[in-house]
């Protein structure tokens, strides 16, 4: 039996993409309309001097990175360095090429990420095999050996390691990047996102605060406010952020996440008008994060936000998922969800959403299994994913694969919740039924139902779900000729608001009708 995971309330935590993607999305430039002396930004004079002393690929790359981070991309030396890099095509990598192109093209015609895969099952298969991730790590190792003092390469390598579940290696690299440049916005936001990923919100907050720029930089301030909310705290930057939003010192794009974070704070306080106004401000020139937050707020809290049609927002896969779900277009939503998974393969949330859509609405259990396969790369010992992949594989009679996951689940060190333990027992029952071991399967399901009835929370719901699953297997085993099982299934009392259970029973009846026509 699959385990239901409740999604947490969305916060405007920083997305974590590879450096070239982040540059191309414009998230490393926010001070075009700000007096730089007020923000006390780190000067790039030393990088310019180094470049002039030794015009090499290494010096050019460092100068360009510093210029982008400190909003000085129009400096003549920076432009010269970008042209130099593009003249050395045989000596630069993709990151250096795209960064140089960004400087010279002013990012008007840049695309989000040439490597982000469109919806195909092959995209999921590549993520499951992690072949491209391993290639990325190999290339970044070579780059780190050549340029050991560049923090960007360590952050990118950490992201690659997180994608394949090697969190300890990733943390070492994050620590190295923070040691080299703790005030760098890209480094700080990526590091904060990493620590949120591993559940250390305190460390994430500390990293953002220690940059010294969270009182001036709207991107870091947005992160500070959102991380404080996750910790159940009140950020000291809220009042300053409110002043910043309605000043003329910042571009609408640069304050988009900040306005979104503040709108979320007001939404939590229940001040809907303020929340609406702040979300609308965030949508003047949104990035994908603030657009997704607005779509989510409209659905979850019914905030009357105005989202203009025709917004040109790059990588806005998540917001497209919410929009298509609101329209009950599940085929379209799964397309966008897989794009979202490919864009953020280390993140649990798109895997949760993708599994829910493919299992509950599309009944595409093969796709469900593949989506969980991606999730298990970054979360290799996650109990609910192991159980649920075993469940969907058993539903399509991939019993060897199902049993392998259940064996992995037995060796997990995690303490299982009551409902998770019931689901595990029921999944063993499902596999037994599909192995034609009817008595064993029935016994396991009956034990699961008994244990569900003694649970402290969600007892009745979990119990009914186990009953539906067992009765379905009884009907399948008898080729839908078990009249007593059918009567029992028809007589089960299911509350109308428990849509998952209603749909699960309906699926059994639909399968029975198909079987009658054959």
LOGU-466973 format. One record per residue (C-alpha): x, y, z. Coordinates in steps of 0.001 Angstrom, whole numbers, padded with zeros to 6 digits, always signed. Layout:
N
XYZ;...
end
This chain:
518
+000000+000000+000000;+001434+003373-000911;+002187+005934+001759;+000624+009380+001585;+003088+012229+002154;+001692+015640+003065;+003474+018471+001302;+004742+021299+003523;+003539+024862+003001;+005647+026518+000338;+008291+029100+001251;+010416+031340-000977;+013644+029482-000289;+016382+030032-002888;+016474+027690-005836;+019824+026035-006459;+020946+025686-010033;+024375+025442-011565;+026208+028732-011783;+025769+029278-015528;+022000+028769-015179;+021836+031251-012306;+023776+033816-014318;+021541+033349-017342;+018438+033787-015204;+019739+037171-014041;+019750+036339-010332;+023284+037554-009730;+022593+041142-010760;+020416+043233-008475;+022149+046526-007862;+021752+048330-011191;+019606+051004-009532;+021392+051018-006177;+024127+053246-004864;+026893+050706-004519;+028559+052561-001671;+025404+052154+000407;+025585+048402+000039;+029316+048327+000715;+029905+045820-002083;+033183+044030-002443;+035331+045886-005043;+036700+044084-008089;+039865+046186-008413;+042089+043280-007378;+040562+041058-010036;+041144+043761-012676;+044774+044155-011584;+045339+040394-011742;+043782+040298-015202;+045933+043118-016502;+049068+041486-015076;+048332+038090-016602;+045720+037797-019327;+044860+034141-018952;+041671+032080-019054;+041884+031662-015291;+042172+035430-014621;+039430+036275-017118;+037029+033794-015518;+037660+035145-012029;+037184+038745-013149;+033902+037986-014929;+032512+036053-011957;+033378+038918-009602;+031887+041480-011996;+028569+039658-012324;+028249+039116-008593;+028982+042792-007911;+026905+044241-010772;+029856+045644-012700;+029416+043737-015942;+029685+046916-018058;+033248+047607-016911;+035547+047862-019966;+038059+045405-018482;+035278+042901-017863;+034077+043184-021466;+037647+042710-022657;+037982+039577-020498;+034736+038167-021905;+035940+038664-025477;+039247+037042-024538;+037462+033947-023195;+035378+033518-026335;+038560+033714-028422;+039895+030664-026553;+037175+028170-027496;+039583+025232-027279;+040550+026098-023688;+037262+027036-022010;+034355+024957-020769;+030604+025476-021152;+030306+027496-017928;+033000+029955-019039;+031517+030238-022531;+027991+030969-021358;+029192+033448-018724;+031229+035355-021314;+028264+035353-023710;+026095+036729-020913;+028474+039679-020425;+028603+040534-024117;+024966+039893-024971;+023603+041532-021792;+021564+038339-021425;+018839+039531-023804;+018870+036401-025919;+020206+033868-023439;+018241+030695-022895;+017685+029137-019503;+019867+026063-019739;+020801+024131-022830;+021153+021015-020714;+017712+021079-019050;+015899+018111-020599;+012400+018358-021999;+009704+015842-021128;+010698+012371-022270;+010950+009162-020375;+014542+009169-021581;+015086+012277-019435;+013963+010394-016358;+016087+007391-017336;+019178+009587-017599;+018528+010996-014148;+017951+007512-012747;+021254+006278-014163;+022991+009533-013109;+025274+009200-016139;+025212+012905-016929;+025738+013806-013288;+028846+011632-013099;+030146+013256-016281;+029502+016660-014729;+031433+015708-011592;+034348+014468-013676;+034512+017738-015630;+034244+019824-012452;+037044+017870-010781;+039349+018754-013664;+038255+022365-013409;+038818+022423-009626;+042327+021051-010106;+043101+023855-012572;+041425+026608-010519;+041523+025518-006854;+040592+028940-005453;+037364+029422-007402;+034431+028820-005000;+031910+028516-007841;+033292+025178-008996;+032945+023721-005482;+029315+024853-005249;+028511+023316-008636;+030257+020089-007697;+028347+019995-004397;+025067+020277-006308;+026068+017356-008512;+026937+015237-005476;+023624+016089-003768;+021786+014945-006891;+023214+011436-006459;+022732+011393-002677;+026334+011972-001543;+025529+014619+001060;+028739+014254+003088;+030923+014951+000037;+028651+017836-000913;+028958+019403+002546;+032763+019340+002400;+032624+021225-000892;+030088+023721+000433;+032353+024388+003408;+035286+024951+001050;+033278+027430-001044;+032183+029323+002074;+035769+029472+003282;+036900+030964-000028;+034082+033498-000443;+031451+033577+002332;+030026+036929+001160;+029315+035847-002404;+025560+035851-003035;+025600+032780-005246;+027710+030842-002746;+025628+031936+000251;+022229+031198-001306;+023394+027831-002632;+024914+026926+000723;+021738+027962+002552;+019682+025823+000160;+021996+022874+000792;+021575+023093+004562;+017809+023418+004177;+017985+020292+002040;+019662+018326+004831;+017376+019805+007510;+019811+022216+009178;+017797+025449+008962;+019827+027075+011742;+023017+026740+009728;+021242+028051+006636;+020131+031168+008517;+023618+031682+009912;+025211+031565+006453;+022889+034228+005026;+023306+036458+008072;+027103+036222+008050;+027381+037580+004516;+026756+041006+006056;+024648+041919+003010;+021214+040615+003991;+020214+044148+005081;+021051+045541+001612;+020781+042753-000928;+017094+041932-001684;+017961+038400-002810;+019690+037598+000469;+017032+039437+002462;+014319+037290+000845;+016249+034186+001876;+016702+035490+005417;+012962+036163+005837;+011897+032806+004386;+014403+030769+006401;+013275+032576+009559;+009681+031497+008783;+010840+027902+008398;+012463+028150+011834;+009316+029634+013377;+011154+032930+013902;+010511+036559+012995;+013178+038048+010742;+014603+041388+011786;+014657+042409+008122;+010900+042545+007558;+010495+046277+008193;+013594+047087+006143;+012291+044835+003380;+008939+046608+003297;+010740+049919+002861;+012931+048430+000137;+009948+047094-001831;+008387+050504-002280;+011591+052465-002853;+012803+053330-006340;+016311+052068-005709;+015811+048503-006915;+014613+046981-010158;+011294+045076-010004;+013076+041823-010868;+015607+042203-008055;+012885+042621-005401;+010576+039940-006786;+011578+037217-004311;+011640+039719-001454;+008089+040910-002184;+007014+037275-002474;+008598+036369+000875;+006936+039349+002557;+003623+038438+000915;+003958+034961+002392;+004584+036435+005846;+001415+038533+005587;-000500+035511+004312;+000555+033565+007411;-000569+036502+009584;-003946+036490+007829;-003640+040022+006441;-004935+039153+002998;-004961+042652+001471;-001312+043301+002334;-000439+039821+001145;-002240+040391-002159;-000503+043727-002760;+002930+042250-002038;+002340+039249-004288;+001172+041569-007057;+004380+043579-006609;+006400+040376-006876;+004753+039716-010247;+005802+042956-011929;+008969+041177-013087;+008990+037744-011419;+011505+034940-011486;+010351+031326-011463;+010429+031141-007650;+008198+034154-007008;+005811+033174-009810;+005436+029672-008345;+004813+031154-004903;+002028+033333-006287;+000402+030392-008086;+000634+028326-004900;-000828+031146-002742;-003764+031543-005118;-004589+027832-004818;-003805+027138-001148;-005012+030379+000469;-007311+031748-002256;-005446+035054-002295;-006904+037108-005214;-003594+037707-006988;-003422+039104-010502;-001072+037141-012742;-000698+038810-016113;-000786+036595-019187;+002273+036462-021389;+004877+036758-018626;+008273+035761-020004;+009639+033827-017036;+012409+031310-017584;+012366+027851-016024;+008895+028400-014543;+008073+024682-014536;+006667+024654-011012;+004183+027455-011615;+003015+025724-014802;+002374+022598-012749;+000145+024514-010310;-001697+026248-013118;-002429+023034-015023;-003471+021254-011819;-005922+024043-011075;-007438+023372-014496;-007495+019598-013824;-005255+019057-016846;-003212+016189-015460;-001490+015287-018727;-000189+018813-019070;+000764+018977-015399;+002877+015804-015567;+004739+017236-018563;+005690+020308-016563;+006419+018239-013451;+009015+016171-015270;+010620+019361-016566;+010667+020536-012942;+012268+017284-011782;+014929+017572-014487;+015618+021169-013459;+015791+020353-009716;+016687+016641-009527;+017866+016827-005908;+014604+018335-004646;+011990+016122-003031;+008999+018341-003824;+008712+017783-007605;+009095+014049-006993;+006214+014180-004502;+004031+016082-006952;+004980+013894-009906;+004274+010702-007994;+000879+011976-006853;-000187+012974-010378;+001050+009838-012116;-000365+007485-009464;-003627+009054-008322;-004808+010707-011529;-003074+009120-014521;-002737+005587-013093;+000605+005388-014913;+002479+003195-012458;+005481+002731-014723;+005983+006502-014780;+005424+006613-011004;+008206+004068-010569;+010559+006061-012788;+009863+009298-010942;+010603+007624-007611;+013765+006218-009169;+014997+009781-009655;+014026+010703-006095;+015893+007695-004709;+019104+008909-006362;+019224+011953-004106;+017399+010299-001166;+018666+006696-001422;+017242+005455+001875;+013940+007300+001977;+011359+004867+003436;+008243+006242+001734;+009888+006234-001688;+011164+002671-001276;+007762+001440-000121;+005839+003347-002762;+008098+002229-005608;+007646-001353-004409;+003885-000740-004395;+003653+000651-007940;+006058-001984-009290;+003921-004712-007725;+000820-003134-009297;+002424-003665-012741;+003791-007096-011724;+007455-006101-011583;+007746-008268-008515;+011508-008790-008429;+012052-005023-008441;+009370-004602-005773;+010998-007158-003493;+014411-005515-003882;+012984-002209-002642;+011245-003903+000279;+014532-005558+001208;+016219-002139+001163;+013399-000789+003296;+013950-003530+005886;+017551-002370+006278;+016735+001344+006618;+017868+002885+009883;+014970+005359+009934;+012270+004939+012573;+009011+004341+010721;+005794+006092+011690;+002725+004011+012568;+001095+004613+009190;+004358+003898+007349;+004656+000558+009164;+001075-000322+008195;+001774+000580+004556;+004913-001555+004545;+002997-004557+005885;+000263-004066+003278;+002828-003790+000463;+004271-007145+001512;+000694-008443+001280;+000288-007034-002229;+003496-008716-003409;+002337-012039-001907;-000989-011822-003748;+000798-011091-007022;+003068-014095-006342;-000144-016177-006188;+000371-016682-002438;-003200-015790-001540;-003266-016934+002092;-000016-015166+002909;-001200-012006+001203;-004544-012030+002981;-002877-012593+006355;-000463-009690+005824;-003284-007354+004777;-005422-008396+007755;-002510-007674+010084;-002072-004274+008448;-005797-003520+008867;-005660-004566+012520;-002612-002390+013178;-004255+000539+011354;-007265+000338+013670;-004983+000906+016709;-003203+003965+015299;-003431+007267+017156;-003894+009396+014020;-005625+008826+010653;-006656+005370+011872;-009889+005045+009899;-008461+006460+006672;-005429+004133+006660;-007622+001184+007603;-010061+001809+004718;-007181+002221+002286;-005749-001157+003326;-009185-002742+002980;-009670-001403-000558;-006234-002669-001573;-006889-006128-000128;-010346-006419-001716;-008906-005371-005080;-006345-008173-004838;-009044-010671-003843;-011049-009691-006925;-008035-009852-009242;-007029-013239-007830;-010516-014625-008606;-010667-012896-012007;-013327-010604-010517;-015587-013552-009607;-015414-013099-005814;-018904-011784-005117;-018407-011435-001356;-015322-009257-001884;-017249-007142-004392;-020164-006653-001981;-017786-005722+000824;-016035-003207-001433;-019373-001677-002483;-020535-001394+001122;-017396+000312+002440;-018360+003699+003868;-015953+006297+002456;-016365+010007+003274;-016856+012071+000108;-014017+014411+001057;-011496+011525+001039;-010909+011782-002700;-007897+009484-002687;-009994+006650-001236;-012965+007406-003489;-010713+007292-006555;-008943+004143-005367;-012240+002263-005102;-013459+003677-008410;-010285+002395-010046;-011161-001146-008936;-014663-000870-010426;-013239+000566-013668;-010768-002308-013981;-013569-004779-013349;-015654-003257-016181;-012679-003451-018551;-012201-007098-017625;-015872-007847-018403;-015482-006435-021926;-012459-008572-022738;
end
